[in-house]
C-alpha cells in the first residue's frame, strides 16, 4: 500500500511538472574553468522570457554585454544566439529546478559547458 502511494505521488508530481510553464526570467551566473588553468571566468545571463520567446543579454568575464538573438523556450529546453566580432555562438540548454545546464558552440568548433545558478 505504501509503495502504491509513493508511486502515485511521483506520477502526479511529474504530470503537474509537464504542464507547468517554466520561467527563465532573471539573472543566472555561471563559472567556466579555463582550460589548462585553475582560473575561472564568470558569465551572466540576464534573461527575460515572454511565453516561448527569450530575450536579454550575456555578460562576459570582461564585463561586456552582448544581446541575445533568436531566443526560444520549448518545454525545459532553451536556445539563443550571441554575435561577437569572431562570429556567432549558439547556446542551447536545459532548465532544472535549481539550475541551467548550458552548452555553448563557438564558431571555431569548440564547445563549452556551463552550469548556471539563479542569482538572488
C-alpha positions as CSV (number, residue, x, y, z in Angstrom):
1,X,0.0,0.0,0.0
2,X,2.8,2.4,0.9
3,X,4.6,1.7,-2.4
4,X,1.4,2.4,-4.4
5,X,1.0,5.8,-2.6
6,X,4.6,6.7,-3.3
7,X,4.3,5.7,-7.0
8,X,1.0,7.6,-7.4
9,X,2.5,10.7,-5.8
10,X,5.5,10.5,-8.1
11,X,3.3,10.2,-11.2
12,X,1.1,13.1,-10.2
13,X,4.1,15.3,-9.5
14,X,5.6,14.5,-12.9
15,X,2.3,15.1,-14.6
16,X,1.9,18.6,-13.0
17,X,5.5,19.5,-13.9
18,X,4.8,18.6,-17.6
19,X,2.0,21.3,-17.7
20,X,3.8,23.9,-15.7
21,X,5.4,26.7,-17.8
22,X,8.9,27.4,-16.7
23,X,10.2,31.0,-16.4
24,X,13.8,31.7,-17.2
25,X,13.4,35.4,-16.5
26,X,16.1,36.7,-14.2
27,X,19.8,36.7,-13.6
28,X,21.8,33.5,-13.9
29,X,25.5,33.2,-13.0
30,X,28.0,30.5,-14.1
31,X,31.7,29.9,-13.8
32,X,33.8,28.4,-16.6
33,X,37.1,26.8,-15.6
34,X,39.6,27.9,-18.2
35,X,41.5,25.0,-20.0
36,X,45.0,24.3,-18.6
37,X,44.4,26.7,-15.7
38,X,42.9,26.9,-12.2
39,X,41.3,30.3,-13.2
40,X,37.6,30.6,-13.9
41,X,35.7,33.0,-16.0
42,X,32.3,34.3,-14.8
43,X,29.4,34.6,-17.2
44,X,26.0,36.1,-16.5
45,X,22.8,35.5,-18.4
46,X,20.2,38.3,-17.9
47,X,17.1,36.7,-19.4
48,X,13.5,37.8,-20.0
49,X,11.0,35.2,-21.0
50,X,7.7,36.1,-22.6
51,X,5.7,33.0,-23.5
52,X,8.2,30.9,-25.6
53,X,10.4,33.9,-26.6
54,X,13.7,34.6,-24.8
55,X,15.4,38.0,-24.9
56,X,18.2,39.6,-22.8
57,X,22.0,39.7,-22.8
58,X,25.1,37.7,-21.9
59,X,27.7,39.4,-19.8
60,X,31.2,38.0,-20.2
61,X,34.2,38.0,-17.9
62,X,35.4,41.4,-19.1
63,X,32.0,42.9,-18.1
64,X,30.9,43.5,-21.7
65,X,27.3,42.7,-22.6
66,X,26.1,41.1,-25.8
67,X,22.4,40.9,-26.7
68,X,20.9,37.5,-27.4
69,X,19.1,36.8,-30.7
70,X,16.6,34.2,-31.8
71,X,15.9,33.1,-28.2
72,X,13.4,30.3,-27.8
73,X,12.0,28.2,-25.0
74,X,10.4,24.8,-25.6
75,X,9.4,22.7,-22.6
76,X,12.5,22.7,-20.3
77,X,14.9,23.5,-23.2
78,X,16.1,26.8,-24.4
79,X,18.3,28.2,-27.1
80,X,19.7,31.5,-28.3
81,X,22.5,33.0,-30.4
82,X,25.0,35.7,-29.5
83,X,27.1,37.5,-32.1
84,X,30.6,38.7,-31.3
85,X,33.4,40.0,-33.5
86,X,34.6,36.4,-34.1
87,X,31.1,35.2,-35.2
88,X,28.0,33.7,-33.8
89,X,27.9,31.3,-30.8
90,X,24.9,29.1,-30.4
91,X,23.8,28.4,-26.8
92,X,21.5,25.6,-26.0
93,X,20.5,24.2,-22.7
94,X,18.1,22.7,-20.2
95,X,16.3,24.2,-17.3
96,X,16.3,22.3,-14.0
97,X,14.6,23.3,-10.8
98,X,17.7,25.0,-9.4
99,X,20.0,25.5,-12.4
100,X,20.5,25.7,-16.1
101,X,22.8,23.3,-18.0
102,X,24.1,25.4,-20.8
103,X,26.1,24.3,-23.9
104,X,28.0,26.8,-26.0
105,X,29.0,26.0,-29.6
106,X,31.7,28.6,-30.7
107,X,32.2,29.5,-34.3
108,X,35.7,27.8,-34.3
109,X,34.1,24.4,-33.4
110,X,35.0,24.5,-29.7
111,X,32.2,23.5,-27.3
112,X,31.9,24.8,-23.7
113,X,29.6,23.7,-20.9
114,X,28.3,26.0,-18.1
115,X,26.2,25.3,-15.1
116,X,24.2,28.5,-14.4
117,X,22.6,29.2,-11.0
118,X,19.8,31.7,-10.5
119,X,21.1,34.8,-8.7
120,X,19.1,36.2,-5.8
